[in-house]
Amino acid sequence: MFLSVFEMFKVGIGPSSSHTMGPMVAAARFLAAMRASDYSFRGLRASLHGSLAFTGHGHATDRAVILGLAGFAPDSYDAEKAEAALARIAETKRVTPEGLPELTFDPKTDLVFDYDESLPGHANGMRLAATDAQGDVLFQEVYYSVGGGFVLTEAELAEGRDTDQGPPVPYPFKTGEEMLGMARASGLSVAQMKRANELSRGPRAKLDQGLTRIWEVMEGCIDRGLAGDGRLPGGLEVRRRAGAIREALEAERGMNLTAPHTINDWISTYAMAVNEENAAGGQVVTAPTNGAAGVVPATIRYWLDHVPGASRERLPDFLLTAAAIGGLVKYNASISGAEAGCQAEVGAAAAMAAAGLCAVLGGTPEQVENAAEIALEHHLGMTCDPVKGLVQVPCIERNGLGAIKAVSAASLSLRGDGQHLVPLDACIETMRQVGADMSEKYKETSLGGLAVNVPNC
């Protein structure tokens, strides 16, 4: 099983990897299929189902689909051009994607939020169709946004989870147990094995440059969040708080008033800064999702700015270790809030961050696995219940607490020798089972939990 570090960490836009990035990616894939077809297309239609319908407006899924069908992509998104395109499409009721003729598409009638039909493969389903001049469907495809910006067609989903068709990698671990066995046999760290796998698929320069860019985008997102103010879009009137908290913390430090537990506020503030940027539709890195995008960068920033001896030269080890753990969670359970609740998002992110921090602090592979397990275990059962379908409440603060748990998990694991009662594999399987048993109303539909008990308008 191989899942690249650049699949776990993807540069994109907020507010949601599964509800914003995924639908935009699906639209791009549909356009590519249309270009490869011999049909003469004249129009487009789209329908959103399940969680994509219930929380689509709050997650800007409609905007993502419209822009995706117009040729926009998450990793090259330009906000100014996007706004101009949306205005033009609303007026002309046409899209003009590159390599295709002008296509009719009226967002008011051709984009349907279907609250009645849930597609069978996944909670995040969408159907895209291309029509002829009379409006008859010539070609259509069902896509599922399965979390973290990953998108599968109906056929791909039916094929199973492991669809990697590339050449074999030197350390193809599918479980934590296999990972530890290969580490013991090879004498390598988790990061070294993950690096070897990546290098078997691509050049060293590309890997190094890509990892550098991932942190640059993460760090830029933190800095923008710390400098931001005002209120977040969407109607809840949530105030940006990260910048004000940072200023207060710096003032207290200058007056020598800092209490030891204040470090938790720094960790939370870094995470909140990222998720406030995400909620505002800014550029973020899925880690492994947008809704959980603050945990890993906050933990890294804590390490770099507050831990003696931290070095940016070790950043690749942090990211590679975190990606290895994230891959185990995705392969054996889920990173989708619509599929398994927030335990699959912030829980997975905390496990990734804890493992990465443990690694750069000198942890053994056994301690790294223990750190990931501790962090994930204490997110089990966490629901995904965004108020008004927005990635704001409770998501922003939840990332802060997830980062704190990640740091604590790494510290606890380093206090031991890596031997522990509950294996990471058992914890991941428990998360999968809990997600399967969880009521749908607690899985990113905004039909239960805080979403129905907090006034949201």
HELIX and SHEET records of a PDB file:
HELIX    1   1 VAL A    5  MET A    8  1                                   4    
HELIX    2   2 SER A   17  MET A   21  3                                   5    
HELIX    3   3 GLY A   22  ARG A   35  1                                  14    
HELIX    4   4 SER A   51  PHE A   54  1                                   4    
HELIX    5   5 THR A   61  LEU A   69  1                                   9    
HELIX    6   6 PRO A   74  SER A   76  5                                   3    
HELIX    7   7 ALA A   79  THR A   92  1                                  14    
HELIX    8   8 PRO A  107  ASP A  110  1                                   4    
HELIX    9   9 GLU A  154  GLU A  159  1                                   6    
HELIX   10  10 GLY A  176  SER A  186  1                                  11    
HELIX   11  11 VAL A  190  LEU A  199  1                                  10    
HELIX   12  12 ARG A  204  ALA A  227  1                                  24    
HELIX   13  13 ALA A  242  GLY A  254  1                                  13    
HELIX   14  14 PRO A  260  THR A  262  5                                   3    
HELIX   15  15 ILE A  263  ALA A  279  1                                  17    
HELIX   16  16 VAL A  295  HIS A  306  1                                  12    
HELIX   17  17 ARG A  312  ARG A  314  5                                   3    
HELIX   18  18 LEU A  315  ASN A  332  1                                  18    
HELIX   19  19 GLY A  337  ALA A  340  1                                   4    
HELIX   20  20 CYS A  342  ALA A  344  5                                   3    
HELIX   21  21 VAL A  346  VAL A  360  1                                  15    
HELIX   22  22 PRO A  365  GLU A  377  1                                  13    
HELIX   23  23 VAL A  387  GLY A  389  5                                   3    
HELIX   24  24 CYS A  395  LEU A  414  1                                  20    
HELIX   25  25 LEU A  424  ASP A  437  1                                  14    
HELIX   26  26 GLU A  440  TYR A  442  5                                   3    
HELIX   27  27 LEU A  450  ASN A  453  1                                   4    
SHEET    1   A 2 LYS A  10  ILE A  13  0                                        
SHEET    2   A 2 GLN A 283  THR A 286 -1                                        
SHEET    1   B 5 LEU A 111  ASP A 114  0                                        
SHEET    2   B 5 GLY A  43  GLY A  50  1                                        
SHEET    3   B 5 ASN A 124  THR A 131 -1                                        
SHEET    4   B 5 VAL A 137  GLY A 147 -1                                        
SHEET    5   B 5 PHE A 150  THR A 153 -1                                        
SHEET    1   C 2 ARG A  94  VAL A  95  0                                        
SHEET    2   C 2 LEU A 103  THR A 104 -1                                        
END                                                                             
